[in-house]
Amino acid sequence: MRSRKSLPKADQAHLPWHPPGLVAGVDEAGRGPLAGPVVAAAVILDDLQPIEGLADSKTLSAARREALFDEIRAKALCCSVAEASVDEIDALNILQATMLAMRRAVLGLRLKPVRVLVDGNRLPALDVPAEAIVKGDALVQSISAASILAKVTRDRWCTRLHETYPHYGFASHKGYGTAEHMAALQAHGVCPEHRRSFAPVAAAAQRGVVVHAGGMVEPAAVVVVGALMAAMPPSQEGVPA
């Protein structure tokens, strides 16, 4: 049975049998933050190389996640990490962007699984049998491994972003709407990596300030007009019919 795009909970593909072959676990990180991409990972573990301590990434310390990240990469049969960008999140909505990132992660696997287990109650559009498992990141080792890869990858991205925009505190809050982050939005406006479709960011953008890399501040209206001008087709003057 093929999965359908963003299946609701009632239509989860509960497989009555388990086909023999490779099974991939899939999970994401970054649905809730106000900035940055949503990251998804797909992992096919090697039964001959077990990994001790796999668990929901949210229950592990940062140091433990980093250690397991390296071990998963070394021991898994194959793994893939993918993302959906801020622009895709704003265009599609966060749910559909998450499904897109998950689909990309599965398609990026070097080996094709016969079955995919996805954390949560929704399924991306795939061409292989798939099952959504609520709290799967705590119940299924391959999903736990995927959650760790996705979480570490996104946390590292936030640390790099902090170097460009240190006044937002991305290294500490990882883009979530903490009091620190909300105060920074109030004080500094939005940066290009903020998700404009999220209400706190939209409200900050309406105040008319956009922060660019290096700390340059520009009125939001100028940024919007500039974007519209860039999107306009070139002038057709002088072009023969």
N, C-alpha and C positions, 0 to 999 in steps of 0.2 A: 504494500500500500504506500502510495506516495504522499508526502506531507503536503499540506496546503499552506499558502502564505498566511502567517499569523493566525493559526488555528485557535479558536476560543477554547476555554478549559473543557467545555462539554464535548468537544470534538477531538480531544487528545487521541493520538494513535496508540491505544493500549494493545500491544502486540500479543496475540494468544500463544505465540511460539517464538523461540529465539533461533533465527537462522545461524548456521555455523559460519564463522569468519570473524573478521576484525570489527571491533566495536569502538566507536569514537565518543568521547564525552565532550560536551560543549557548554561553555558558560561565558558570561560577560562581566565587564567592570565599567562603571561610569555612566549608568543611566541617570542617576540623581544629581550629579554636579551641575553647576551653572556654566562651566567652561570646558573646552576641550572635546576631543573625540570620544565616542563610546568604543571600547575595545572588546573584542571577542577572541576566544581561543578554542581550538579543537585538539584533542589529544587521543592518541591510540597507545595505550600502555602495553608493555611487554610482560607477559605473565612469567617469563623466565628471569626477569630482573625486577622484583618487587621493590617498591619505594615505601619506606616506613614513615608514618606520620602525616599522610595525606589527609586533609580536612578542609572544610570550608575556609577559604582564605581569610575571611573576616574574623575568624577565631584564632588566628595565628599572629604571632609578633612579626614585625617587619623583618627582623633578622632571620627568623625561621622561614618566612616566605622566600627571602632571597636565597637561602641555602637550598630549599626545595626547588626553586626555579631552576637552579643549575643542575640539580639531580634529575629533574624531569627531562630537561633538555638532553642530558647525557644518556638516560636509560629508556626513554619512550621509543617505541617503534618509529613514530613520527608525530610531529605536532605542527600546528600552524597558528599564527596570530594575525588578526586582521582588525580593521577599524572602519567606522563610518565617521566622516569629518563633521566639523561644526556646521558647515554649509549644508551637508546632507541632513543633519539633525533638524536644522531650521526649515528645510524644504519639505521633509517627509513626515516629521514628528519623531519623538525619541523612540517610540515603540517600533515603528517601521525601520528606523535607522539601526536599531539594535538587531532586528531580524536580518537586515542587510549585512551587518558586520558578522553575524553568526554564519550566514550563508557563505560569505567570503572565506571565513576561517575553514569551513568544511571543504570548500572547493580547493583551498590551498594545501590540503594534505597530500603528501607524496604518495601515500597508499590510499586506495578507496575503501572505505568501510562498507560492511553489509548492513550495518545498523548504527543509528546515531541517537544518543541519549542527551537530551537538552535540559538544563536546569530551568525550572519555572513551569508555567502553564500555557506557554505559547510555543509554536514551532515556526522556524523559518521555512521558506520554500526550498525543498531539497528533492533530489531525484533518487533518494534511497529511503528505506523505511526509517521512521523516526518516532521517538516517544518523548513526551514532555514529562518531567518528574519534579514535582514540587519539593523543594528543599533537597534537590538532587546533589547539590554541592557538599552536603553533609552525609549523603547516603551512598553515593557511587564514586569509586576512587577516580575513574577517568574524568568525571565532572569536577571533582575536587582539584585534580591536577590542572584542568582547564581554568578553573577559577583562580588558581595561584598564578598561572602564566598571564592571564588577563590583568589581574590586580597589580602585579609587579610591573608589567609593561606600562600600564597607565600611570602608576605612581612615579616611575622613572621619567615619564613624559612631563608630569607636573613639576618635578624637580628641575628639569631643564627649562621649563617655562618660567619658573621662579627667577632664573638667572636673567631673563629678559625683562620681566615685570616684577621686581622684588617687592614693590609696595603693596601687592595684593596678598602675599603670603601663601602662594600656591604650594610651596614645599611642605607646609604644615597642614592646611585644610584640604589639599588635593582637589580644590575646585568646588567643594560642597558649600552650601549656603550657611556657613557658620557666622556667628556674630562678627568675627574678625573680617570675614570676606564681605559681609553686608556693609560694614563700616568703610571698607576700602572702596566699594562701589559708590557709596555716598560721597566719599572724599575725592575719588579719582575718575569716576565715570567707568566706562567699559573699555576693554581692549579687544583687538580683533579675534581673540580666541574665546570670547564670551558667546554664549548661545542666546541670540536675540529673541528666540521664540519662548524663552523662559521668562516668566512674569517679572522677577526682580531685576533681571538684566534689561528687559524692555522698559521698565520704569526708569532705570538709571540712564538708559540711552535717550529717553525723552527729555532728560535734563540738559542734553545738548553737548556732552563732552565725550570724546573718544581718545583714548591713550594709545599711541603707537609705540613700537619698539624703540628703546632709547629714551622713553619718557616724554616724547613730543606730544603736546596736547593740541587738539584741533576740534573746532565746533562740529557736532554731529551732522549738521545740515550740509557743511562743506563736503564731508565724507560721502553722504548720500548722493549729492549732486555729482560728485566726481565719479562715483560708481555708475550712476545713470549715464553720464557722458561716455564712460568707457564701454558701456554696453550698447550704445547707439551704433548703427551701421555707418560706414564711412560715407561722406558726401558723394552724391552722384553727379555733381556739377561737371559738365564737360565730358560726360561719358556718352558716347553715341548710342542711340536707341537700337 
